[in-house]
Amino acid sequence: MENLKIRATKYTPEIIFDCENDQLEIRGESYPENIAEFYAPVFEWIEKYLEELDDREVTVNMELIYFNSSSSKIFLDFFELLDFAAENGKKITVNWIYEADDDDTLEFGVEFQEDFESLNFSLVQKDS
Amino acid sequence: MLQNLYDFKNDLNRRGIFFCFSGPVSQDLLVEIGATLKLKMELEEAHNSVALRVFSMVVEQAQNVIHYSAEKCPKEILPGSEKQDELSIGIIAVGYEGEHYFVLCGNRIHKEDVERLTERLTRLQKMDKEELKKFYKEQRKKGPDDKSKGAGLGFIDMAKKASQPIEFDFREIDEKFSFFSTKTVI
């Protein structure tokens, strides 16, 4: 399968899903007007990727500056897919990366962490 | 109106309002409003997390206007606009009083939505931070109801980030419509 690359806009994040190095990154801002439309190819890609994935280790880096409430739902759905895969033996680590002075993004990370049992979900403070 | 414009501006300033927009709201406009407000708060040396909260309130509110305002620019005014065949109209204001930023937002709604909104917002007003957090997680897991065009989490997110309960008001316009206003304090 091919890597997924979506360039950032003012209100959508940069997405680089690299299936050769098993590095998946979502970085930037996320508050599109039509959330389902923007994330449809992302979900399509990840479902296929998880199906083909064997026992390789996957790192998912989430580095969001701001995301709206409907993006938060999308991320939950995304993590649920990963958590389900982790339950079935896939080795997946999510790094939730936040700025030192951004309490809300940290809190979102903590709340996501609480929701998942199988997924290795780490909170990572960005070096300033 | 020409003579009154200065009075109008002064009136806004007296109420602590330093930004006000009334008219058609688009996604691009909201991005620019957000960027300008961020810059303003940066220049005033507001704490980054405060600036982000103000920004997030403006985004949620403006997207509420875009999705739910019952006052639209009719199709014939905007030929050939991308993917969007109508614009939603609303009013958004941002101010500062008593050492807190606040966001005001208003738009027309259908009268039949008054009861549902009252119920939702009253419920949120009564919740403390822990209850809001729990409710947010529950709703996020459950997913939106049929009436929602997003995740149905906007008001809960705002209530979580606000320093005071969200205030709201309805004003009857005619037999079909009401005007819905909210105030969130950061």
Boltz contact constraints between the chains, C-beta under 6 A:
constraints:
  - contact:
      token1: [A, 10]
      token2: [B, 31]
      max_distance: 6.0
  - contact:
      token1: [A, 11]
      token2: [B, 31]
      max_distance: 6.0
  - contact:
      token1: [A, 31]
      token2: [B, 59]
      max_distance: 6.0
  - contact:
      token1: [A, 33]
      token2: [B, 27]
      max_distance: 6.0
  - contact:
      token1: [A, 68]
      token2: [B, 59]
      max_distance: 6.0
  - contact:
      token1: [A, 69]
      token2: [B, 151]
      max_distance: 6.0
  - contact:
      token1: [A, 69]
      token2: [B, 153]
      max_distance: 6.0
  - contact:
      token1: [A, 69]
      token2: [B, 154]
      max_distance: 6.0
  - contact:
      token1: [A, 69]
      token2: [B, 157]
      max_distance: 6.0
  - contact:
      token1: [A, 70]
      token2: [B, 150]
      max_distance: 6.0
  - contact:
      token1: [A, 70]
      token2: [B, 151]
      max_distance: 6.0
  - contact:
      token1: [A, 73]
      token2: [B, 140]
      max_distance: 6.0
  - contact:
      token1: [A, 73]
      token2: [B, 151]
      max_distance: 6.0
  - contact:
      token1: [A, 76]
      token2: [B, 140]
      max_distance: 6.0
  - contact:
      token1: [A, 101]
      token2: [B, 48]
      max_distance: 6.0
  - contact:
      token1: [A, 101]
      token2: [B, 49]
      max_distance: 6.0
  - contact:
      token1: [A, 102]
      token2: [B, 49]
      max_distance: 6.0
  - contact:
      token1: [A, 103]
      token2: [B, 49]
      max_distance: 6.0
